[in-house]
C-alpha cells in the first residue's frame, strides 16, 4: 500500500487519515495540520522523507497567476526550497489547481450551455484567480476585480480583464509602496466606505469567485443579502463551507477541485496521489498528464446545490415605452405641473422624453418553471411614444434600442425582447438584432399563439358554436390586419379550423398573395378577401383584430353579429371601452395574456399580478429554456417557431390568463350574461345585418364582385384594377395601418370624419397627428403585437389549453380535435 502524506499549514483540527483506491492501487492518506508553524512543517517533511511515496503541502498561498515573475513566485519559492532538500516528491498542487480551474469552467459551460454568458462575475482576487478570469473573459465582459480595494485599500474596482493585466504588470507593484491600505484600516470613514462598496458589488454580482486561501477574511462577514441567489466558484469545499453558504442562500457552489475520493481533499493531495500512481519524480508531471488523468478518470468539477435542489437563474431584459403622452403623467412631477400648465407643456415633455437615454422601469423576479429553471430580468424603458417614433426615421428608434441592449448586457441579461412599437418600427427588429450585442426577439410568435389560445377558450365558454371533434367548424371568421405578422399567422391557423375565413386589410395585392399562400397549405378552406370588412361583420362568428391603427376606429361594432367573439390583438386596443359598451351582447376579449409560473414580482404594467403580454412571455420562456438566440424578428413569422414557443411555454408552466376585456376579467357569470343577451338579440337579427321590424321589412344585402379564383372582393374594381369604395360603404378600414408598412396612412388615403364625410389625408405626418385622438384609450405600458406576416402550424384546443396538430398532406390534413 502506497503512502500519501499532506502537511497542512492550517489548523490541526482538520487532521484526517483514510485508505482508498486510485488507478488500481491501494493508498493510505494522512493529513497533519501545523497551525502555521513552519518549523513543525519542516520537521514533518524530514520525518516522512523516504517513508511516503509523495508529500503534499496544503494551506499555502498560491503564487499570482499574472504579473512580474519575481512577484508571482515570491510566496511560493520558499516552499520549493524546502522541498528540494528531500528525495520524496513534494507538491503544493499548483499544477492540478491551474489545470482544473480552466477545465472546471469549460466543463460547466458545456454541460449547461451559456451558463456564464454575459454573467456579472465578481473576483475577490483577480491576481490569484487569473486562470478563471482568463477563461471567464471568453464568456462575459461583465468582470469586476476587488484587488485594489482588498490589497491596497483604494476605493476603486477594476472592471475589465485588460485592466487587471495592466494592474498586475505595473500598478500593483507601485501600490505596494503606497500607505493607503494602512490608512484605510485606521480611518473609519474610508474603511466603512470600502465595506459598503464591497457589499454593493456582491449584491449586483451573479457569480462570485473566492480564493480558498484566507477564505474567512474574504467572505466570512457576508450575509444573506450579499450572497443570496448567487453562484460561488471556489476550491476544496468542505461540509463546513457548504453549511456556511446554505445559511446565506447561495444557489450553486462550483468546486474547482474534483471530488474523486470519499472525502474532500485539497489539490495538493490529489496531485501527490497522481504522482505516486504514475511513479513520477519531482517536477516531472506535466499539464498533459493531468488532463489525461482528469479525462480518463472523469474527474469532473464538483457542483453543489446547498438547498438540495438544482437551481439555475437565467436573465433577460424587455423593452417597453409609453404608448401616449398621457402615460407620462405617471410621473408625479409631470402630473402636478400639467394640472395647471397649458396643453403645450405635455407636448413639449413628450418630445423631450423621446430623446432621453433608456432607464430601468422595473426588475422582474420570482419566475420559476416546474422544471426547476428560474429567471429574472429587467423592464427597460425608452422614452418615445408611438407618435414620436413615427415622427422620426427608424434610425432614431434603432439608436435607443441599441442603447437599451448595451444597458441590458451590463445588467447581465442574456436575451432581450422588444415590446410595443419598438418591434414594428423600421424592419421590425432585424437591424437591432444584427447590431445588438445580445440576442433579440419581438415576441410575435407567442403573440400569435396566445391570440388564438384566448379565442378558443372564449368560444368554448360561450357555447354558441357547435364543435365536432376532428372536423372543421361550420362557422365564419375574419381577421382584420390579415397581412400583418400576427394577422397572417392567425389567418393560417383559422383556415385549419374553420370552413370559411375572411381576410380584411387595406392592400389588396398583399391580401391576394396571403390568400394563395393559405390555399396552397389548406386547399379545402374557403378564403375571401375584403378591404371593407364592415359589410360582412354581421355574418362573422369570430373576429380577430390585429392592426396597428394606434387607437383609430377599425370596425363598426354595431354591425357585429350577436354572440360574436372578438379577440383584440392590437396595442393600443382597436376597440376602446366606449365602443365595447355599445354591444353588451358581443364578447370582446383582449388577446392571449399569459400567466407566469412561480411568484413573479414587478412593477405595474397595466395587468393583474402574474399576468404579462405574450411578447414578454416569449422572452421569459426563451430565458427559462436557456435559448439565447435571435428567435422572432422581421415581418415573417416562421410556422415552426410559433409551434415551438407554444410547446416550450407549456413545458415551463405558462398558462392562458383568465379571459379579460376592457373592463377586466370575465367571470363565468359575465360570459353567461353575454350569451343570454346574444340569444335574445338573435331573435330579431337578420342574416344580412339589418334588424327585422314588425312588418318583416329589410334592406337589400350588400353585394360583391366575384373573382376568377373563386374568392371575392367586395368593392367594384376601377379601370386601373384597384378597388374603390362603394357609395353605401363606411370607409373606416382606410384608417387601418397596413401592417407591412410603418406609416399610419399613405398619401391620398381617406378617413371618415366625425360628421360622416370622407376627408383626405395627404401625408403620413397628418395621419400621425391623429394618434392623439384616442390617447385616453391607451392604458398599457407594453403591447402584445402589431404587425408583419408569417406562418403557423398549431391551434388552440382542449379544456383551457392548446393542443398542437401538425398538418398532413394538402388534401387530407389532420384536423384540429377541438377547435374554436
VENSUL-V295120 format. One line per field, one symbol per residue. phi: phi as a letter, one per 30 degrees, with the letter a starting at -180 (. if undefined). psi: psi as a letter, one per 20 degrees, with the letter a starting at -180 (. if undefined). burial: b if it has 9 or more other C-alpha atoms within 8 Angstrom, else e. Layout:
phi->???
psi->???
burial->???
This chain:
phi->.dccbcccdddddcdaaacabbhibcbcbbbbcchiddddddddeddcdidcdabcccicdddddbjeedddcddcddddeddddbcdebbcidddeddddddedddddddceieceiddcccdbdddceddddddddcacdcbbcedddcbicdacccadddddddddbdeddddccdddddddcceeddddddddddddddddcbbcbdddiedddbecdceddceiccccabhdddddddedddciddbcccdcdcccdbdbdddddddddddddidceicdcdddddddeddchddeccccedjbdbbccbbbbcbaddadddddddedddddddbddeddddddeddddcdddbddaccbidbdedjdbbbabccccdddedddddcdeeedeeddddddddddddjdcabccchddccdichjdddddcdcbdbbcidddddddddeddeddddddiccdccdibdddacbbccidddededddddddddccdbbcccaccdddddddeddddddbdccccbcacbdedcddcccbbbcbcbdhjddcbcddcddeidccccddbdddcdedddddbdcbcccddddccddibdbaddcibdeicbdddddddddddddiccbdcbbidccdedddddddddddecidbddedbbdcjdddddddddddddddddddcccecjcddddcidbddddcbcdcddjdbcdcdddedicdbdddddcdddddddddcbccdbceidcbddddjdccccdbdddddddedecddccbcdbcdabakbabababcbihibccdbddcddcbdddddbce
psi->pqppppopibqiijqrprqrppkjqpqppqppqjkjohhhgghhghhipihqhqpqorkqoqqqirrqghhhihihhghhhghiirhpppqijgghggghgghgghgghghnpkgjojqoppphohghkggghgghihhqimpppjghghhijpmpqpkqhghgggghhghgggihipkhghghihogggghghhghgggghhhqhppppqhpkghhgjhiqahhhipjrppparmorhhhggghghjkpgppooioqnirirpqrhhgghhggghhikqrpjiprhhgghgggghjlmqqpopohiiqppporqrqpprqpirhhhiihphgggghihiqrhhghgggghghhiqqqrpgqqprjopqhiiqqqrapoppqiprhghhhirrhhghgghhhghghggghijqiqpqprcihjipdkliggghhhqjqqqqijhghggghghgggghggghgkipppppiqqpmrqqqppkhjrggghghghghhihqhpppopahogghghggghgghhhmijqopqqqjmihhjhijphpqpolrliljrphrohiiqppiqppoohqorqhnrhhghhhnijpooqqrnqppqrbmqprrpkjrrqiprqhhhhgggghghiknnqoforahpppghhggghgghghhjjpqprppqahjapprhhghhgggghghghihjpqhjjpqpahjjqrrpqqrrpqrhjiaqpiqqqrhjjqqqprhjqolhhiipppijrjqgrrqjqqqprhjirpqpohrhgghhhihhgkhiiojqgqqhqgrararqkrrpromjrqppoqqbriimqpqpgna.
burial->ebbbbbbbbbbbeebeeeebebeebbbbbbbbbbbeeeeebbebbeebbeebbbbbbbebeebbbbbeeeebbbbbeeeeebbeebebbbbbbbbbbbbbbbbbbbbbbeeeebebebbbbbbbbbbbbbbbbbbbbebbebbbbbbbbbebbbbebbbbbebbbbbbbbbbbeeeeeebbebbbeeeebbebbeebbbbbbbebbbbbbbeeebeebeeebebebbbebbbbbbbbeeeebbebbebbbbbbbbbbbbeeeebbbbbbbbbbbbbbeebebeebebeebbebbeeeebbbbebbbeeeebbebbbbbbbbbbbbebbbeeeebbeebeeeeeebbbeebbebbeeebebbbbbbbbbbbebbbbbbbbbbbbbbbbbbbebebebbbebbbbbbbbbbbebbbbbbbbbbbbbbebbbbbbbeebebbbbbbbbbbbbbbbbbbbbbbbebeebebbebbbbebbbbbbbbbbbbbbbbbbbbbbbbbbbbbbbbebeebbebbeebbeebbebebbbbbbbbeebbbbbbbbbbbbbbbbbbeebebbbbbbbbbbbbbbbbbbbebbeebbbbbbbbbbbbbbbebbbeeeeeeeebbbbbbbbbbbbbbbebebebbbbbbbbbbbbbbebbebbbbbbbbbbebbbbeeebeeeebbebbbbbbebbebbbebbbebeeeeeeeeeeebbeeeeebbbbbbbeeeeebebeeebebbbbbbbbbbebbbbbeebbbbeeeeebeebbbbebbbeebeebbebbbbbbbbbbbbbbbbbbbbbbeebbbbbeeeebeebbbbbbbb
